[in-house]
C-alpha cells in the first residue's frame, strides 16, 4: 500500500493480531476497524487511556 501523503510504499507491521500500515516519514495509517481493534489490545494491556490521548494528539496534528 502507498502512503497517501508521499506515495512511498508502506511496511505492514503487526501489533498483537492487528496489521497496520507504516510510512517511515508519516507514521501509522489505519484502515477501517483498526482503531477499535487497537483499543481492545490496549484495554487488555491496561493502556487504553494513554492510547486515546496519543490518538487525539495525532488527529490534532494532521
FILUM-855494 format. One record per atom (N, C-alpha, C): residue number from 1; residue in one letter; atom name; x, y, z. Coordinates in steps of 0.02 Angstrom, whole numbers, plus 50000, padded with zeros to 5 digits. Layout:
REM FILUM-855494
k=NUM; r=a; a=CA; px=X; py=Y; pz=Z
...
END
This chain:
REM FILUM-855494
k=1; r=x; a=N; px=50042; py=49941; pz=50000
k=1; r=x; a=CA; px=50000; py=50000; pz=50000
k=1; r=x; a=C; px=50045; py=50062; pz=50000
k=2; r=x; a=N; px=50022; py=50115; pz=49967
k=2; r=x; a=CA; px=50059; py=50178; pz=49965
k=2; r=x; a=C; px=50037; py=50225; pz=50020
k=3; r=x; a=N; px=50085; py=50265; pz=50045
k=3; r=x; a=CA; px=50069; py=50318; pz=50092
k=3; r=x; a=C; px=50027; py=50370; pz=50055
k=4; r=x; a=N; px=49971; py=50391; pz=50083
k=4; r=x; a=CA; px=49930; py=50441; pz=50050
k=4; r=x; a=C; px=49963; py=50510; pz=50044
k=5; r=x; a=N; px=50016; py=50522; pz=50082
k=5; r=x; a=CA; px=50050; py=50587; pz=50080
k=5; r=x; a=C; px=50106; py=50587; pz=50030
k=6; r=x; a=N; px=50154; py=50539; pz=50037
k=6; r=x; a=CA; px=50214; py=50541; pz=49996
k=6; r=x; a=C; px=50215; py=50488; pz=49940
k=7; r=x; a=N; px=50166; py=50444; pz=49940
k=7; r=x; a=CA; px=50158; py=50392; pz=49889
k=7; r=x; a=C; px=50212; py=50338; pz=49892
k=8; r=x; a=N; px=50253; py=50337; pz=49945
k=8; r=x; a=CA; px=50303; py=50284; pz=49953
k=8; r=x; a=C; px=50269; py=50221; pz=49980
k=9; r=x; a=N; px=50298; py=50164; pz=49965
k=9; r=x; a=CA; px=50271; py=50100; pz=49989
k=9; r=x; a=C; px=50277; py=50097; pz=50065
k=10; r=x; a=N; px=50224; py=50076; pz=50098
k=10; r=x; a=CA; px=50224; py=50071; pz=50171
k=10; r=x; a=C; px=50239; py=49998; pz=50191
k=11; r=x; a=N; px=50266; py=49991; pz=50251
k=11; r=x; a=CA; px=50277; py=49925; pz=50280
k=11; r=x; a=C; px=50215; py=49905; pz=50319
k=12; r=x; a=N; px=50202; py=49840; pz=50322
k=12; r=x; a=CA; px=50147; py=49814; pz=50362
k=12; r=x; a=C; px=50178; py=49788; pz=50427
k=13; r=x; a=N; px=50154; py=49814; pz=50483
k=13; r=x; a=CA; px=50177; py=49792; pz=50549
k=13; r=x; a=C; px=50117; py=49761; pz=50585
k=14; r=x; a=N; px=50132; py=49714; pz=50628
k=14; r=x; a=CA; px=50079; py=49681; pz=50666
k=14; r=x; a=C; px=50085; py=49699; pz=50740
k=15; r=x; a=N; px=50032; py=49725; pz=50768
k=15; r=x; a=CA; px=50027; py=49739; pz=50840
k=15; r=x; a=C; px=49975; py=49691; pz=50867
k=16; r=x; a=N; px=49999; py=49641; pz=50905
k=16; r=x; a=CA; px=49957; py=49585; pz=50926
k=16; r=x; a=C; px=49931; py=49553; pz=50861
k=17; r=x; a=N; px=49865; py=49553; pz=50851
k=17; r=x; a=CA; px=49837; py=49524; pz=50789
k=17; r=x; a=C; px=49817; py=49577; pz=50739
k=18; r=x; a=N; px=49833; py=49640; pz=50752
k=18; r=x; a=CA; px=49811; py=49696; pz=50710
k=18; r=x; a=C; px=49867; py=49716; pz=50663
k=19; r=x; a=N; px=49854; py=49713; pz=50597
k=19; r=x; a=CA; px=49903; py=49733; pz=50548
k=19; r=x; a=C; px=49891; py=49807; pz=50531
k=20; r=x; a=N; px=49945; py=49847; pz=50534
k=20; r=x; a=CA; px=49939; py=49919; pz=50519
k=20; r=x; a=C; px=49992; py=49937; pz=50467
k=21; r=x; a=N; px=49977; py=49989; pz=50429
k=21; r=x; a=CA; px=50023; py=50014; pz=50377
k=21; r=x; a=C; px=50065; py=50069; pz=50407
k=22; r=x; a=N; px=50131; py=50065; pz=50395
k=22; r=x; a=CA; px=50177; py=50114; pz=50424
k=22; r=x; a=C; px=50220; py=50146; pz=50369
k=23; r=x; a=N; px=50218; py=50213; pz=50367
k=23; r=x; a=CA; px=50262; py=50252; pz=50323
k=23; r=x; a=C; px=50319; py=50277; pz=50367
k=24; r=x; a=N; px=50381; py=50268; pz=50344
k=24; r=x; a=CA; px=50438; py=50291; pz=50383
k=24; r=x; a=C; px=50437; py=50367; pz=50395
k=25; r=x; a=N; px=50408; py=50404; pz=50348
k=25; r=x; a=CA; px=50406; py=50477; pz=50354
k=25; r=x; a=C; px=50344; py=50504; pz=50387
k=26; r=x; a=N; px=50287; py=50469; pz=50379
k=26; r=x; a=CA; px=50224; py=50497; pz=50401
k=26; r=x; a=C; px=50186; py=50456; pz=50453
k=27; r=x; a=N; px=50217; py=50403; pz=50479
k=27; r=x; a=CA; px=50187; py=50366; pz=50534
k=27; r=x; a=C; px=50139; py=50311; pz=50514
k=28; r=x; a=N; px=50095; py=50296; pz=50561
k=28; r=x; a=CA; px=50048; py=50240; pz=50553
k=28; r=x; a=C; px=49983; py=50263; pz=50521
k=29; r=x; a=N; px=49960; py=50223; pz=50473
k=29; r=x; a=CA; px=49895; py=50236; pz=50441
k=29; r=x; a=C; px=49851; py=50176; pz=50456
k=30; r=x; a=N; px=49789; py=50190; pz=50478
k=30; r=x; a=CA; px=49744; py=50137; pz=50499
k=30; r=x; a=C; px=49685; py=50131; pz=50451
k=31; r=x; a=N; px=49667; py=50069; pz=50438
k=31; r=x; a=CA; px=49608; py=50054; pz=50397
k=31; r=x; a=C; px=49547; py=50049; pz=50442
k=32; r=x; a=N; px=49488; py=50043; pz=50412
k=32; r=x; a=CA; px=49426; py=50038; pz=50448
k=32; r=x; a=C; px=49429; py=49981; pz=50499
k=33; r=x; a=N; px=49410; py=49995; pz=50560
k=33; r=x; a=CA; px=49408; py=49945; pz=50612
k=33; r=x; a=C; px=49473; py=49936; pz=50651
k=34; r=x; a=N; px=49528; py=49962; pz=50626
k=34; r=x; a=CA; px=49592; py=49952; pz=50660
k=34; r=x; a=C; px=49599; py=49994; pz=50723
k=35; r=x; a=N; px=49568; py=50052; pz=50726
k=35; r=x; a=CA; px=49570; py=50092; pz=50788
k=35; r=x; a=C; px=49535; py=50054; pz=50843
k=36; r=x; a=N; px=49477; py=50027; pz=50828
k=36; r=x; a=CA; px=49440; py=49988; pz=50878
k=36; r=x; a=C; px=49479; py=49926; pz=50900
k=37; r=x; a=N; px=49510; py=49893; pz=50852
k=37; r=x; a=CA; px=49549; py=49833; pz=50869
k=37; r=x; a=C; px=49609; py=49851; pz=50913
k=38; r=x; a=N; px=49642; py=49907; pz=50898
k=38; r=x; a=CA; px=49698; py=49929; pz=50939
k=38; r=x; a=C; px=49675; py=49950; pz=51009
k=39; r=x; a=N; px=49616; py=49979; pz=51012
k=39; r=x; a=CA; px=49588; py=49997; pz=51078
k=39; r=x; a=C; px=49577; py=49934; pz=51120
k=40; r=x; a=N; px=49553; py=49880; pz=51090
k=40; r=x; a=CA; px=49543; py=49818; pz=51126
k=40; r=x; a=C; px=49610; py=49790; pz=51151
k=41; r=x; a=N; px=49661; py=49794; pz=51110
k=41; r=x; a=CA; px=49728; py=49772; pz=51130
k=41; r=x; a=C; px=49752; py=49814; pz=51190
k=42; r=x; a=N; px=49743; py=49880; pz=51185
k=42; r=x; a=CA; px=49765; py=49925; pz=51238
k=42; r=x; a=C; px=49726; py=49912; pz=51303
k=43; r=x; a=N; px=49661; py=49898; pz=51297
k=43; r=x; a=CA; px=49621; py=49883; pz=51357
k=43; r=x; a=C; px=49647; py=49820; pz=51392
k=44; r=x; a=N; px=49663; py=49769; pz=51353
k=44; r=x; a=CA; px=49689; py=49707; pz=51381
k=44; r=x; a=C; px=49755; py=49719; pz=51418
k=45; r=x; a=N; px=49794; py=49767; pz=51393
k=45; r=x; a=CA; px=49859; py=49783; pz=51424
k=45; r=x; a=C; px=49852; py=49835; pz=51479
k=46; r=x; a=N; px=49792; py=49865; pz=51487
k=46; r=x; a=CA; px=49783; py=49918; pz=51536
k=46; r=x; a=C; px=49812; py=49984; pz=51514
k=47; r=x; a=N; px=49818; py=49994; pz=51448
k=47; r=x; a=CA; px=49850; py=50054; pz=51421
k=47; r=x; a=C; px=49803; py=50096; pz=51379
k=48; r=x; a=N; px=49737; py=50084; pz=51384
k=48; r=x; a=CA; px=49691; py=50118; pz=51339
k=48; r=x; a=C; px=49687; py=50193; pz=51349
k=49; r=x; a=N; px=49696; py=50219; pz=51410
k=49; r=x; a=CA; px=49693; py=50291; pz=51420
k=49; r=x; a=C; px=49750; py=50326; pz=51384
k=50; r=x; a=N; px=49809; py=50298; pz=51387
k=50; r=x; a=CA; px=49867; py=50327; pz=51352
k=50; r=x; a=C; px=49858; py=50324; pz=51276
k=51; r=x; a=N; px=49828; py=50271; pz=51251
k=51; r=x; a=CA; px=49816; py=50264; pz=51180
k=51; r=x; a=C; px=49768; py=50318; pz=51156
k=52; r=x; a=N; px=49714; py=50329; pz=51193
k=52; r=x; a=CA; px=49665; py=50380; pz=51175
k=52; r=x; a=C; px=49699; py=50448; pz=51173
k=53; r=x; a=N; px=49739; py=50464; pz=51222
k=53; r=x; a=CA; px=49774; py=50528; pz=51224
k=53; r=x; a=C; px=49820; py=50536; pz=51164
k=54; r=x; a=N; px=49858; py=50484; pz=51146
k=54; r=x; a=CA; px=49904; py=50487; pz=51090
k=54; r=x; a=C; px=49867; py=50493; pz=51024
k=55; r=x; a=N; px=49811; py=50456; pz=51016
k=55; r=x; a=CA; px=49772; py=50461; pz=50954
k=55; r=x; a=C; px=49741; py=50530; pz=50947
k=56; r=x; a=N; px=49718; py=50558; pz=51001
k=56; r=x; a=CA; px=49688; py=50625; pz=50999
k=56; r=x; a=C; px=49740; py=50676; pz=50978
k=57; r=x; a=N; px=49801; py=50671; pz=51005
k=57; r=x; a=CA; px=49854; py=50717; pz=50986
k=57; r=x; a=C; px=49871; py=50710; pz=50913
k=58; r=x; a=N; px=49876; py=50648; pz=50888
k=58; r=x; a=CA; px=49893; py=50636; pz=50818
k=58; r=x; a=C; px=49840; py=50665; pz=50773
k=59; r=x; a=N; px=49777; py=50658; pz=50790
k=59; r=x; a=CA; px=49723; py=50685; pz=50749
k=59; r=x; a=C; px=49726; py=50761; pz=50746
k=60; r=x; a=N; px=49745; py=50793; pz=50801
k=60; r=x; a=CA; px=49752; py=50866; pz=50802
k=60; r=x; a=C; px=49809; py=50890; pz=50758
k=61; r=x; a=N; px=49863; py=50851; pz=50756
k=61; r=x; a=CA; px=49923; py=50870; pz=50717
k=61; r=x; a=C; px=49909; py=50866; pz=50643
k=62; r=x; a=N; px=49876; py=50813; pz=50621
k=62; r=x; a=CA; px=49863; py=50803; pz=50550
k=62; r=x; a=C; px=49793; py=50827; pz=50535
END
